């Protein structure tokens, strides 16, 4: 059994793509380095999402903030947009505004207790010392 990663490319005519897979041997890759990079990227991407979750479940978060965070998250997750994403540049402005609002609320209303809970979750889900 060969352990490693596959690198794929497509080639061929427009009607019949061909998948050409090259297996990269694990001896070529530094798997520990790759794992550390993935953990770092995971922590970076997960932090704002966990902060929003903690903000929503924190009993000290004001109800209007919870409502706004829920509305912004819903807008980002529902496939219907005020401005369709197919329009160049303009299509993503509504999503960017919802995301900006969401991140600003999370930043403004996070408490030290929320920050501690976020850090504990990140450390449990994305351990750094391994």
C-alpha positions as a Markdown table, in Angstrom:
| # | Residue | x | y | z |
|---|---|---|---|---|
| 1 | Unk | 0.0 | 0.0 | 0.0 |
| 2 | Unk | 1.4 | 3.4 | -1.0 |
| 3 | Unk | 0.9 | 6.2 | 1.5 |
| 4 | Unk | 1.0 | 9.7 | 0.2 |
| 5 | Unk | -1.1 | 12.4 | -1.4 |
| 6 | Unk | -2.6 | 12.5 | -4.9 |
| 7 | Unk | -2.2 | 15.4 | -7.2 |
| 8 | Unk | -4.8 | 15.4 | -9.9 |
| 9 | Unk | -5.1 | 17.2 | -13.2 |
| 10 | Unk | -7.6 | 17.1 | -16.0 |
| 11 | Unk | -6.7 | 16.8 | -19.7 |
| 12 | Unk | -8.4 | 15.8 | -22.9 |
| 13 | Unk | -11.1 | 17.0 | -25.1 |
| 14 | Unk | -13.9 | 19.3 | -23.9 |
| 15 | Unk | -16.4 | 16.4 | -24.0 |
| 16 | Unk | -14.3 | 13.8 | -22.2 |
| 17 | Unk | -12.1 | 14.9 | -19.4 |
| 18 | Unk | -9.3 | 12.6 | -18.3 |
| 19 | Unk | -8.2 | 12.4 | -14.7 |
| 20 | Unk | -4.4 | 11.9 | -14.4 |
| 21 | Unk | -3.4 | 11.2 | -10.9 |
| 22 | Unk | 0.2 | 11.3 | -9.7 |
| 23 | Unk | 0.8 | 9.8 | -6.2 |
| 24 | Unk | 3.3 | 11.8 | -4.2 |
| 25 | Unk | 5.2 | 9.5 | -1.9 |
| 26 | Unk | 5.1 | 10.4 | 1.8 |
| 27 | Unk | 8.9 | 10.4 | 1.8 |
| 28 | Unk | 8.7 | 13.5 | -0.4 |
| 29 | Unk | 6.3 | 15.4 | 1.9 |
| 30 | Unk | 7.0 | 16.5 | 5.5 |
| 31 | Unk | 3.7 | 15.2 | 6.9 |
| 32 | Unk | 4.3 | 16.9 | 10.3 |
| 33 | Unk | 4.8 | 20.2 | 8.6 |
| 34 | Unk | 1.6 | 19.7 | 6.6 |
| 35 | Unk | -0.3 | 18.8 | 9.7 |
| 36 | Unk | 1.0 | 21.9 | 11.6 |
| 37 | Unk | 0.0 | 24.1 | 8.7 |
| 38 | Unk | -3.5 | 22.6 | 8.5 |
| 39 | Unk | -3.9 | 23.0 | 12.3 |
| 40 | Unk | -2.8 | 26.7 | 12.1 |
| 41 | Unk | -5.1 | 27.4 | 9.2 |
| 42 | Unk | -8.0 | 25.6 | 11.0 |
| 43 | Unk | -7.5 | 27.7 | 14.1 |
| 44 | Unk | -7.4 | 30.9 | 12.1 |
| 45 | Unk | -10.6 | 30.0 | 10.2 |
| 46 | Unk | -12.4 | 28.5 | 13.2 |
| 47 | Unk | -11.8 | 31.3 | 15.7 |
| 48 | Unk | -14.5 | 33.8 | 14.3 |
| 49 | Unk | -17.1 | 31.0 | 14.0 |
| 50 | Unk | -16.5 | 29.8 | 17.6 |
| 51 | Unk | -16.6 | 33.4 | 18.8 |
| 52 | Unk | -20.0 | 33.8 | 17.2 |
| 53 | Unk | -21.2 | 30.6 | 18.7 |
| 54 | Unk | -20.0 | 31.5 | 22.2 |
| 55 | Unk | -21.6 | 35.0 | 21.9 |
| 56 | Unk | -24.9 | 33.4 | 21.0 |
| 57 | Unk | -24.9 | 30.9 | 23.9 |
| 58 | Unk | -23.5 | 33.4 | 26.5 |
| 59 | Unk | -26.3 | 34.4 | 28.9 |
| 60 | Unk | -24.8 | 37.9 | 29.3 |
| 61 | Unk | -25.0 | 38.7 | 25.6 |
| 62 | Unk | -27.8 | 41.3 | 25.1 |
| 63 | Unk | -30.9 | 39.9 | 23.3 |
| 64 | Unk | -30.6 | 42.5 | 20.4 |
| 65 | Unk | -27.0 | 41.4 | 19.8 |
| 66 | Unk | -28.1 | 37.7 | 19.7 |
| 67 | Unk | -30.9 | 38.6 | 17.2 |
| 68 | Unk | -28.5 | 40.6 | 15.0 |
| 69 | Unk | -25.9 | 37.8 | 15.0 |
| 70 | Unk | -28.5 | 35.2 | 14.2 |
| 71 | Unk | -29.9 | 37.4 | 11.4 |
| 72 | Unk | -26.4 | 37.9 | 9.9 |
| 73 | Unk | -25.6 | 34.2 | 10.1 |
| 74 | Unk | -28.9 | 33.3 | 8.6 |
| 75 | Unk | -28.4 | 35.7 | 5.7 |
| 76 | Unk | -24.9 | 34.3 | 5.0 |
| 77 | Unk | -26.1 | 30.7 | 5.1 |
| 78 | Unk | -29.3 | 31.0 | 3.1 |
| 79 | Unk | -28.7 | 30.8 | -0.6 |
| 80 | Unk | -31.1 | 33.7 | -1.4 |
| 81 | Unk | -29.4 | 37.1 | -1.6 |
| 82 | Unk | -30.6 | 40.7 | -2.0 |
| 83 | Unk | -28.0 | 41.2 | -4.7 |
| 84 | Unk | -27.3 | 38.0 | -6.7 |
| 85 | Unk | -23.7 | 36.8 | -6.4 |
| 86 | Unk | -23.6 | 36.4 | -10.2 |
| 87 | Unk | -23.2 | 40.2 | -10.6 |
| 88 | Unk | -19.6 | 41.1 | -10.8 |
| 89 | Unk | -18.3 | 42.9 | -7.7 |
| 90 | Unk | -21.7 | 44.1 | -6.6 |
| 91 | Unk | -22.9 | 40.5 | -6.0 |
| 92 | Unk | -20.8 | 40.0 | -2.9 |
| 93 | Unk | -21.2 | 43.4 | -1.3 |
| 94 | Unk | -24.3 | 42.4 | 0.6 |
| 95 | Unk | -22.5 | 39.3 | 1.9 |
| 96 | Unk | -19.5 | 41.4 | 2.8 |
| 97 | Unk | -21.7 | 43.8 | 4.8 |
| 98 | Unk | -23.4 | 40.9 | 6.7 |
| 99 | Unk | -20.0 | 39.4 | 7.4 |
| 100 | Unk | -18.5 | 42.8 | 8.5 |
| 101 | Unk | -21.5 | 43.3 | 10.8 |
| 102 | Unk | -21.2 | 39.9 | 12.3 |
| 103 | Unk | -17.4 | 40.2 | 13.0 |
| 104 | Unk | -17.8 | 43.7 | 14.4 |
| 105 | Unk | -20.5 | 42.5 | 16.8 |
| 106 | Unk | -18.5 | 39.5 | 17.9 |
| 107 | Unk | -15.4 | 41.7 | 18.4 |
| 108 | Unk | -17.3 | 44.4 | 20.4 |
| 109 | Unk | -19.3 | 42.1 | 22.6 |
| 110 | Unk | -16.8 | 39.3 | 23.4 |
| 111 | Unk | -15.9 | 39.2 | 27.1 |
| 112 | Unk | -12.9 | 37.6 | 28.7 |
| 113 | Unk | -15.0 | 34.6 | 29.6 |
| 114 | Unk | -16.0 | 34.1 | 26.0 |
| 115 | Unk | -12.4 | 34.5 | 24.9 |
| 116 | Unk | -11.3 | 31.9 | 27.4 |
| 117 | Unk | -14.0 | 29.4 | 26.2 |
| 118 | Unk | -13.0 | 30.1 | 22.6 |
| 119 | Unk | -9.3 | 29.4 | 23.4 |
| 120 | Unk | -10.2 | 26.2 | 25.2 |
| 121 | Unk | -12.2 | 24.9 | 22.2 |
| 122 | Unk | -9.5 | 25.9 | 19.8 |
| 123 | Unk | -6.8 | 24.1 | 21.9 |
| 124 | Unk | -9.0 | 21.0 | 22.1 |
| 125 | Unk | -10.0 | 20.9 | 18.4 |
| 126 | Unk | -6.6 | 22.1 | 17.0 |
| 127 | Unk | -3.8 | 21.0 | 19.3 |
| 128 | Unk | -0.6 | 22.9 | 18.7 |
| 129 | Unk | 2.1 | 21.0 | 20.5 |
| 130 | Unk | 2.0 | 17.8 | 18.4 |
